[in-house]
Every structure is written in C-alpha cells, then in structure tokens.
C-alpha cells in the first residue's frame, strides 16, 4: 500500500546553463519546492526535452528517465576520487538530457548522515572499515537516505511513472512504496579508480545481498514491506 504524502508545490523555476569540467554543456530548468516533508532545499533539474517527455507520458507513452542523485560535495564539486558520485552525476545529466527527463538533486550528504559525519566515516575507512561499517561505527544507519521528498517532487512535476536511472535497488523499492511506478531500472556505468576500488566493492556486495534477499522473498511469495524512514 503506497504511503500517502503531503502535496508539495513548485516554489520557483529558472533556466540554468550547465558546464562540466570535461567541457560538456547543457541547459537545465531548475525547480524549487514548497512543502517537502523533510524541509530541505532539494532541486529538480528538467533536462533535454523534459516537457516533451511529460507530454509523451501523459499520452500513455514511455516514462521519462529520472535519477535521484544524493548530494556529494566532495565528489560532485571537488572531484574526490574516494567515491563515484561525481562521474555518476556527469553521466546522468547527459543521459537524461539526451532523452528528456529529470535529475532530482537531493540534499542528503553521506548517505543521509551529513558532510562532517561522512568525513568522520572516511577516517574510519582509512582504519579498515568499509563505507557501511564506518557509518554504523558512528552510531548511524548504513544508509539513512530517504526518498519521500523525491516522490513528492515527482508528483508535483506530474511524473507518476519513471524509468529509474540507478543501480541501487533500494531507490526503486522506496519509490515504489511511496507510490511511484518504476517502469524500468536503467543501470548506471561503473566508474572504477584505484582510490574508490574498496568503496565500489562494498557497494557491489551490498547490492548482491539485496538481490539475494529479493529473490528469496519472491520465491516465498511474501515480499517484505519495510517502513520508510522519515
């Protein structure tokens, strides 16, 4: 049963030209919102022919490509090699711009634990913990990201059905529980570097474990419905 969420409204929208360090350029229609459940300043970027994508969806056509991207100051802005966030953001913008759709830029740094705590987790990773173990050692959840505001933003933009650009099954699960129809999950590329090999290995192991659990639940005929955190 999808979880009911309050209705959000568009606060303002403005066109912003984008240029990435490798020279790629495009234009985004940036939307801000009122009434998001967590009170944070999340953004939706309409990329490419996003208006045409909405028209096609309304006419019963293909769902627009959408990526919920959680903020990563170190990777998105400073080009940190400890994660793959910056390259994923760059890839998502181009892929969405080519087909028309939305990038949801969500202000939930460090899998939701915040910037300072993320840097504390980095120190623990340097001592041998993986990215999830480090969060737990700080007394936080392995992944505290919540996609309730993302579901609100999609509803406000008139996007009840999406092709989800993500390799993370938790995003699809949460959005589905929140009433978004995930028509397809489109996998992202792998951006491996010597600095992020352990990080990517931990993410891959986490995804594989989640897939095993999902397969077991499907065979048992009783998929779990975990509560969505606020």
C-alpha positions in Angstrom: 0.0 0.0 0.0 1.7 3.3 -1.1 2.3 5.7 1.7 0.4 8.9 1.4 2.5 12.1 1.3 1.5 15.7 1.7 1.2 17.6 -1.6 4.2 19.8 -2.4 4.1 22.8 -4.8 6.6 24.5 -7.1 8.2 27.5 -5.4 10.0 28.8 -8.4 11.7 27.7 -11.6 14.6 29.1 -13.6 16.8 28.2 -16.5 20.4 27.5 -15.7 23.2 26.8 -18.2 25.5 23.9 -17.1 29.1 23.3 -17.9 31.1 20.3 -16.6 34.9 20.1 -16.2 35.3 18.0 -19.3 33.6 20.6 -21.4 30.1 19.0 -21.7 27.4 21.7 -21.7 23.6 21.6 -21.5 20.8 23.6 -20.0 18.6 22.7 -17.1 15.2 24.0 -15.9 15.7 24.1 -12.2 12.7 23.7 -9.9 12.4 24.5 -6.2 9.6 23.4 -4.0 7.4 24.2 -1.0 6.0 21.6 1.4 8.7 18.9 1.1 8.4 16.6 4.1 12.0 16.9 5.3 12.2 20.7 4.9 15.4 20.5 2.9 16.3 22.5 -0.2 16.1 19.7 -2.8 16.1 20.6 -6.5 14.6 19.0 -9.7 16.5 19.6 -12.9 14.5 19.3 -16.1 17.0 18.2 -18.8 16.7 17.9 -22.5 13.1 17.9 -23.8 11.7 17.3 -20.4 8.4 19.0 -21.3 8.0 16.6 -24.3 8.8 13.7 -22.1 5.9 14.8 -19.8 3.6 15.0 -22.8 4.6 11.6 -24.0 3.9 10.1 -20.5 0.5 11.8 -20.3 -0.4 10.3 -23.7 0.4 6.8 -22.4 3.9 6.7 -23.9 7.3 5.9 -22.4 8.1 7.1 -18.9 10.8 9.8 -18.6 14.3 8.9 -17.4 14.8 10.1 -13.8 17.7 9.9 -11.5 17.5 10.7 -7.8 21.1 11.8 -7.0 22.1 12.4 -3.4 24.4 15.4 -2.8 28.1 14.7 -2.5 30.1 17.9 -2.0 33.4 16.1 -2.1 32.7 14.2 -5.3 30.2 16.4 -7.2 32.1 19.7 -6.6 35.7 18.9 -5.6 36.2 15.8 -7.8 37.0 13.4 -5.0 38.2 10.0 -6.2 37.0 8.3 -3.0 33.6 7.7 -4.5 31.9 7.6 -7.9 29.4 10.3 -7.2 30.9 13.0 -9.5 31.1 10.7 -12.6 27.7 9.4 -11.9 26.3 12.9 -11.8 28.0 13.8 -15.0 26.8 10.7 -16.8 23.2 11.1 -15.5 22.9 14.7 -16.7 24.0 13.7 -20.3 21.9 10.6 -20.5 18.8 12.4 -19.2 19.4 15.3 -21.5 19.5 13.0 -24.5 16.1 11.5 -23.8 14.3 14.2 -21.7 13.6 13.8 -18.1 14.6 14.9 -14.6 17.5 14.7 -12.2 16.5 15.1 -8.6 19.4 16.6 -6.6 18.7 15.6 -3.0 20.4 17.3 -0.1 21.3 14.2 1.8 25.1 14.1 2.0 27.0 11.0 3.1 24.0 8.6 2.6 22.0 10.9 4.8 24.4 11.3 7.7 25.7 14.7 6.7 29.0 16.1 5.5 31.0 16.2 8.8 29.9 12.7 9.7 30.8 11.5 6.2 34.3 12.8 6.7 34.5 11.1 10.1 33.5 7.9 8.3 36.3 8.4 5.8 38.7 8.4 8.7 37.3 5.1 9.9 37.5 3.7 6.4 41.2 4.6 6.4 41.5 2.4 9.5 40.0 -0.6 7.7 36.2 -0.3 7.8 34.1 -0.3 4.7 31.7 2.6 3.9 28.7 0.9 5.6 30.6 -0.4 8.6 32.0 3.1 9.2 28.5 4.7 9.3 27.4 2.0 11.8 30.6 2.6 13.9 29.5 6.3 14.2 26.2 5.2 15.6 24.3 5.9 12.3 22.5 3.7 9.9 24.3 2.0 7.0 22.2 4.2 4.6 19.9 6.8 6.0 18.7 8.2 2.7 15.0 8.8 2.3 13.2 9.3 -1.0 9.9 10.7 0.4 10.7 14.2 -0.9 11.8 12.7 -4.2 8.3 11.1 -4.5 6.7 14.4 -3.7 8.7 16.3 -6.3 7.8 13.7 -9.0 4.1 14.0 -8.1 4.3 17.8 -8.2 6.0 17.7 -11.6 3.4 15.3 -13.0 5.6 12.2 -13.2 3.8 9.2 -11.7 5.8 6.7 -13.7 9.6 6.7 -14.3 12.5 4.9 -15.9 14.8 5.0 -12.9 18.5 5.6 -13.7 20.1 3.8 -10.8 22.0 0.7 -9.9 20.6 0.9 -6.3 17.6 -1.4 -5.7 16.7 0.5 -2.5 15.8 3.6 -4.5 13.4 1.6 -6.6 11.9 -0.1 -3.5 11.4 3.1 -1.6 9.9 5.0 -4.6 7.5 2.1 -5.3 6.4 2.1 -1.6 5.8 5.8 -1.9 3.5 5.4 -4.9 5.9 6.0 -7.8 5.5 3.4 -10.7 9.1 2.3 -11.5 8.6 1.0 -15.0 12.2 0.1 -15.6 15.5 0.4 -13.7 18.3 1.6 -16.0 21.7 0.8 -14.6 24.5 3.3 -14.3 28.0 2.8 -15.5 30.8 1.7 -13.2 33.5 4.3 -12.6 36.4 2.5 -11.1 39.6 4.2 -9.9 42.4 3.0 -7.6 41.1 5.3 -4.9 37.5 4.0 -4.9 38.0 0.3 -5.6 37.2 -0.7 -2.0 34.2 1.6 -1.9 32.8 0.1 -5.1 33.4 -3.4 -3.9 31.4 -2.7 -0.7 28.6 -1.2 -2.8 28.6 -4.2 -5.1 28.5 -6.7 -2.2 25.6 -4.7 -0.6 23.7 -4.8 -3.9 24.3 -8.5 -4.4 23.0 -9.2 -0.9 19.9 -7.2 -1.5 19.3 -9.0 -4.8 19.6 -12.4 -2.9 17.0 -11.3 -0.3 14.7 -10.0 -3.0 14.9 -13.3 -4.9 14.3 -15.3 -1.8 11.2 -13.2 -0.9 9.9 -13.5 -4.5 10.2 -17.3 -4.3 8.5 -17.4 -1.0 5.7 -15.2 -2.4 5.9 -12.7 0.5 8.0 -9.7 -0.3 8.8 -7.6 2.7 7.4 -4.1 3.2 9.9 -2.2 5.3 8.7 1.1 6.7 10.1 4.2 5.0 12.1 6.3 7.5 11.2 10.0 7.7 
